[in-house]
Each structure stands twice: as structure tokens, then as C-alpha cells.
Amino acid sequence: MAPKTPVNRFFSLALFAVLALLCIYKGASHSHHEVRALSKRETPEDVTIHSPNGSHPALDPGEELQKYILAARGEELHILGKRAPAETVDEAVRNGKGLWCQLVDTDVDEALHTSWTDPGDLNEWYSPHPYGNTGDLTDTGRDISTALGALGLPTNTGDRGLTGMIYHQDREFMLDGEEKDATWGYYRASLSPQMGYISAEDNESPWYASGKRYTPPLSKLSDVYYLFWKELSTNKNVKNLKYFFRHHVINTQSKRIALEVAGGAIPEWPGVSYDMSTDQGKAILGTPNGSGVAFFLINHKPELGVRVPTKVTLFKTIGRDANGQPEDWVHFLFYIAVSKKK
């Protein structure tokens, strides 16, 4: 796919604004306080628009558009980009409600449907790296074996379809007519479509790896992980997603909000669980780590069906810091099922 030109970016942003207004109009028929979440593939990520005061958006080409939250509150309209993550539980709840609204929408919005559906697309910008030998423990299997055992999920590669995947963004590419160096961002996961399970283990997005300067067109976590999933899936099990782990959450906002939601302490497995109908569940969904899971589902409805997180479990294990000292590692587990909304 050809990179976006400045003109194309302008039209993408304009289309996004139109979709935002349509979303507000549609949502108003349900509730004055309903929140809608929008994501537009390859829209610049650092966009902040405040209306009705008419301030101009700050454009910064971004890789990982995990969320564009459209919230209607009173007379104000805010579009918040990923570079303004929720700082409080209340903000995370609002984000989560917006994402939930889009998740349960049975209509497939083509503006939200990704074009990245062929695993071969990865090879244009990324190269696979060996995860280890067949039979080895995955990172997830090593760190949260108790949780996996309780759910009947495999811990070793090769067991019931479990595969470890690592892709590095190690290829030069053209962007707006200029050749760009490889960013050396990477994505690492273990997953088994046979068992309905994904664990996001370790990621450094190309946007961050480049020093927030540029990124290849294919770079959203939700798209890269979907291509991992699709590569291993058959037509029979591509919709078989039941569990999505965010392994060893290190994002500052995500951890802070999770700790506050859990009352200041997150226990070891079985942890503490929140139904997605609750504000606590939506707060975790509205964190940066939760929104990646949401957009995995939102942006791939034609392939996955209308699937939603039904609850989220927060739990900790004792890991090691960079100096080898014990520290708490926090994990999120989202349970995924077919939406019951008609």
C-alpha cells in the first residue's frame, strides 16, 4: 500500500471528523451521555481537537492509533488521541464506554475496518525472528503458569497449536516520497487459535522506536497481532478468540488506573475480576493496554464477528526488575465472547 501523502492525510482527518459527527448523532438516540469510540487507520495519532472553540489539530504522523475517543458531554465535543491517555479512573471509564459502544455495534463501519488482512503484508516492513525451540516454555508460560493451568491453556510451544511469534521492523521503507531507515520496533506474542488464546508479551512500537519521528503504514498493535492470529488460524478457528492477555503491563497509566480500580493492591491469581458492564471493567478497557484489545476486535469485525470482552481479571506475579530484584508484575486477562446485543 502506498504511504499517505499530506493531501491524503487531510482527507483522512476530514473523513474522521465527519464520522465523529455521525457517531454523535447516532449515539444521541440512545442516551444523552452515550460515548462513541472511533479509530481511523493511518490517521495521525497526536490529534487533539477541542470544539466549539475551533482550535486546530496538532498533527504528528503516528503508528499505533489505538484509540480516537469521541465523547459528547453537555455542549463540549472532544476528540482525544492516544498521546493523551486517561490519567484518572473517571477518564478511563469514559474511554471504556466509548470503546464499548463501538464494540457492540453490529454494523461494520468500513472506516473502522482495517485493510490489513493478509499476513503476507508483514513481510513488506517486518522480518520474523526465532522465538525458541519447539517445546520451550513461552514467556507467558514461564511467568503466569498458574493462570494458564487454571484455564486449561498450554504453556509450551507446539502444545495444542501454541506458537511464539516475533517480528522486527528491520526494513527500510518509503514514506511521503522519502526513504526511511528501519525503526527496529518489534512485536512479540504467544498464541493458539486452536485454544482461543493470545498473550501480548513484549512490544516496542515502530513509532516509539524511531524516537516518535515516523512509522511504516502497518504498525498498530491491533493490526500486527491480528495478522499473527490470521497466519496461524484456519477458517474454522479464526473466530475462536476466548482469552486475550496483556502480559506484564508496564504502561504507567494502565498500571496506576488498575491499582486504583483494585483498591490499591492487585492480588495474585485468581486475582480480582470485573464484569464489563461495570465502571471498573470499562475503566480497564479504557486504559492504553485495554484499548489495544478493543481495537483488535473493533477493526476486524468482518473476520472475527462481533466479539466483545465480557470481563477482565487483574492479577500479579512476582517478577524481576532490570537489576534482578523481585518486583510485582501486573497482568490483565480479557475474556472474549460473541456479543449478545442484537
N, C-alpha and C positions, 0 to 999 in steps of 0.2 A: 504494500500500500504506500502511496506517495505521501511524504510528510505534509503536514498542514502548512500552508502559506499564511502570511499575515491577513490576507483577504479572507481566506477560508476560516481563519480563527475568528474574524469579525462576525462572519455569518453564523459560525457555531455559537458564539456568545449571544447573538441576536435570537437565534432559534431557541436557545436555552431560556432566555428571558420570556419569550412567547409561551413556551411550555410551562414556565413558572406561573404565569398569569392564568393559564388554562387550568393548572392544578389547583390554584386557589379557588377559581370559580367552581370547579367540580367538588372540591372539598367542602365548600360553604353549604352545600345542600345537605350535608350530614351533620355538621357541627360548626358553631362559630369559632371553636378553639381547635379544630382539627388541623394537624400539621402534615404537610406533604414533603417527602424527600425526593430529590431529583439528582440524577447523575447523568452527565453527558460525556461520552467517550471523547478523549483528546481535547476537552475544553481546558483552557489554562486553569491551574489549580488554585493559585493565590488570588482569588476574586472575592472582593467584598463590596457589595452594593447595598447602600442604605437608601431607602425610599420612604417618604416622598421628598427628601431634601435634595435628591438628584446628584449625589456625589458620584464621581467617575470610578470605575473599577480599576484596581491595580492588577495589571496583567503580568504574570510570571509563568512561562511555559512549564508545566508540571507533568510528572509521570504518573502519579498514583492518585487519581481522582477517586478517592474512596467515598467522598460524600459532598454533595451540594445540598444543604438543608434549606428548604423553603418553609418559613414559618410565618403564619398570619396571626398577629397578636394585636387586637384593637385596630388602630389606624396605621400601624407600622408594618412594613414588609422588609424582611431581612433575608439575604442570601449569604450563607456563611460557607466559606471554603475550608478545605482540610487544614490549611495553615492556621485556622482559628479553632482548635479543638475545644471541646467542652472543658471548662475549668471547674465547674461545680456540678453537684448531683442534679440540681434543677435544670441546668443547661443540657446535661446528658439525657435526662428524661425527655426534654423537648426534642432533642435529636432522635432519640429512640422512637418516639411517637411518629415522627415524620417518616423514619425508615419503615416502621411497621405498616403505616398507611400504604406505602408503595409495595411492600412485600405481599400484602393480602389482595392487592388489586389484581383481579383475574384478567384484565385487559393487558395485552402485550403492547407496551409503548415502544415503537421502533426507535425512538430517540434514546431510549434506555437500553435497548438490546445491543449487545456488543457485536462487532463484526469478527472478532477473534474466536473462531470456532474450529479451526484446523490446527492440530498440534504441530504440523509442519511449519506453521508461522514462526514458532520459536527459533527455528534454525536460521532465520534471517538476521537475528540480533544476538542470539544466545548460543552457548555450547554446553552440552551435558558433561558433567563430571561424575566420576565413580563415587557412589555412596559407601561402598564397602563390599564385602563378600556375602554371597547368599548364605543365610543362616545367622548372620550377625544381628545383634540387638540394634534396633533403631535408637536414635536419641530419645524419642518418646518412650520406647520400651524400657530403656535404662532408667529414665527419670520418674516415670509415673506408672510403673508396672502394676501397682496395686489397683489403680483406677481401671487400667485396661483389663486386668484379670476379672474384676468385678463385672465388667460389661461383656466379657467373653471375647475380647478383641486380641488379635495376635501382637506379639512383641518383637518377633524375629523376621527379617526379610525372607521371602519365599514361603512363609506360612500363610495359607489361605489368601494368597494374592497380595500380601503386604510387600510394598516396594518403596525403596527410598529414592528420591529424585533430587538432584542438584543441578541448577542451570546458572551459568555465569554470563553476564552481559560483557562479552570479551571481543566484540566485533566492532570495527569502525562502521559508521553509517552516515548517510546524507540527511541533513535537516535544514530546511529552508535554503537549499542550494549550497550549503556548506558541509564539508566533511568534518565529522566529529570523531574524536577518539573514543574508544570503548570506555565505559564508565566503571566497569568491574563491579557493578552491583550484582547481587545474586539472590536466588530463592532456593530454599531447602525445605523439603517436606517428606513425610512418610504417609502413605495412603493405600487403601484397599477398597476399590469399588465393590468387590465381592462381599466384603463385610460392611460396606457403607460408612467408611471412616476416613477422615482426613485429619492430619495433625500438621499445623503450620509451625515448623521448628525453628528456623533461623532465616532472617531476611534482611538484606540491606538494599533498599530500592535504588535503581539507577539514578533517580533524582538526587538522593542524598549522597550517593557515591560520587557523583560529579561535582559535589560542592554546591548543589542546588543551582546549577547552571543550565543543564539541558538533559534530555532524556530521549530514548527511542520511542517511536509511536506505541509499541507494545510494552507496557511497563507496569500497569496496575496489578497489584497483588491478586485481586479477584479474577482477572483475566489469565494471568500466568498459572494460577492454581487450577482454574477450570481446564486449561489445556493439559496440565498434568493429569487431571482426573479423566479427561476425554481420551488421552493416549492409552490409558490402562483399561478403559471401560469397553464393554460390549453394548450392543443395542438393548440388551436385556437389563443391564445393571447401571446404565448411565444415570438413571433417576433414583438409584438406591442409596442416596445420602441420608445417613441417620445421625452421625456424630461429627462435629467439627471442633477440634481442639485448637485453642490458641495457647501453645506450649511456651512456658517460661515468659510470661508477659513482662516486658521491660519498659514499655511506654509510661512515662511519668504520669500523664493524665489518667490513663487507664487504670494504673495501679492505685492512684490516690482515690479515684471515684469508687473502685471496687472495695477498698478498705473502708471508706465511709459508709457505703451501702451495707457492708457486713458488720457494722458497728465497731470498727476499729481493729478487728482481728479476723483473719481468714483461717479456718481450721484445716487440718489435714483431711484426706479422703475419709468419709464421703462428702466432706465439705459442707457448704450451705447452698441451697438451690432456690431459685426464684422463677415462678411462672412468668411467661412473657406477657400475661395480662396485667401484671403488677407494675407499679412505677419502678420498683427495684430491678425487675427484669429489663424494662425498657432503658433504664439508666446504663446497664452494662452493654446493651445493644448499641447505645448511643456513644460509647467510647470509641476512640480510634481503632482499637482492636476488634470491637464488636461490629463496627461499620464495615470492615473488610469482609466479614462473614455475610452481612446483609447484602452487600453489593455482589458477592458471588452468586447469591440467589436471585437478586433483582435483575441483574444484567444478563441472565441466562435462562429466563423462563421458558422460551420455546424448546430448549434442550432438556431442562430439569423438571419442567412443570412448575406449578405454583406451590412452592415449598417454603416453609417458614420455620424459624426457631420456636419451639414450644416452651422451652425453659432453658435456663443457664445455671450451671453449677460452678461455684468458685471454690478452689481448694489449693492448698500449698503443699510443697515438699521441701526438704532441706537440701539445697544445692551447695555449690561452691562459688565464691567470688573470684575475681581475677588473680587474687593472691592465695587462693586455695583455702580461704577461711569459710566456715559454714555461713550460709545466709538463706533466708526464706525465698523460695521461688513460687510465684503465683501463677496459676493456670486457670483458663476459662474453658468450659466444655458446653457447647451449644448442642442441644438435642433438636434434630431436624425432622419434620414430618410434612405430609401434604396438608395444605391449608384447608380448613373446614368451611371457610367462607364461600358462599355461593354467589 
